């Protein structure tokens, strides 16, 4: 149970870091767009690939969102990420 609480805290901190990064003035526009697309995809009331299609329907959520976040994080310079992580850890 303690491990789950720790993971939940980490996830909450990462979301806060992503929020700060997306508002940072030096974050590249394409990275901001990719993060926005990832959030939009999660909040979208329908799926691009319906869930009733076996395997592929469920995998799209597990593949598309992490891929968009991964691409965005690769485009964000390390000093910006470090600065935002410091703000969250304070």
ABEGO torsion letter per residue (X at the ends): XAAAAAAAAAAAAAAAAAAAAAABAABBAAAAAAAAAAAAAAABABBABBAABBGAAAAAAAAAAAAAAAAAAAABBAAAAAAAAAAAAX
